[in-house]
Amino acid sequence: MVDDNEPQESFFGHFKDEASIKICTNIDELKKEIKQYMTYYNNYRYQWNLNNMTPSQYRDHVSITNGVVNKR
């Protein structure tokens, strides 16, 4: 059986281990910290299970491989 939550669980596991969240005084500060980590995770953190690519690189690779035009 495939665990549909595996990517989310992986992200949050790394987030808990790697993020250096400062003490936030309001929800907007917390959102900013989370967004910064998501940017790092998706664009700069290489992943072993994605052929040592970042999630963004892998998405683009799969799109090109499958003939899908990336519309970012």
HURA-V691561 format. One record per backbone hydrogen bond with DSSP energy under -0.5 kcal/mol. CO is the residue of the C=O (numbers start at 1). NH is the residue of the N-H. If there is no record, write none. Layout:
((CO | NH) (CO | NH))
This chain:
((2 | 4) (3 | 6) (5 | 9) (6 | 10) (7 | 11) (8 | 12) (9 | 13) (10 | 14) (11 | 15) (12 | 16) (13 | 17) (14 | 18) (15 | 19) (19 | 21) (22 | 24) (26 | 30) (27 | 31) (28 | 32) (29 | 33) (30 | 34) (31 | 35) (32 | 36) (33 | 37) (34 | 38) (35 | 39) (36 | 40) (37 | 41) (38 | 42) (39 | 43) (40 | 44) (40 | 45) (41 | 55) (42 | 56) (44 | 46) (47 | 50) (47 | 52) (47 | 53) (48 | 51) (50 | 53) (53 | 47) (54 | 58) (55 | 59) (56 | 60) (57 | 61) (58 | 62) (59 | 63) (60 | 64) (61 | 65) (62 | 66) (63 | 68) (64 | 67) (69 | 71))
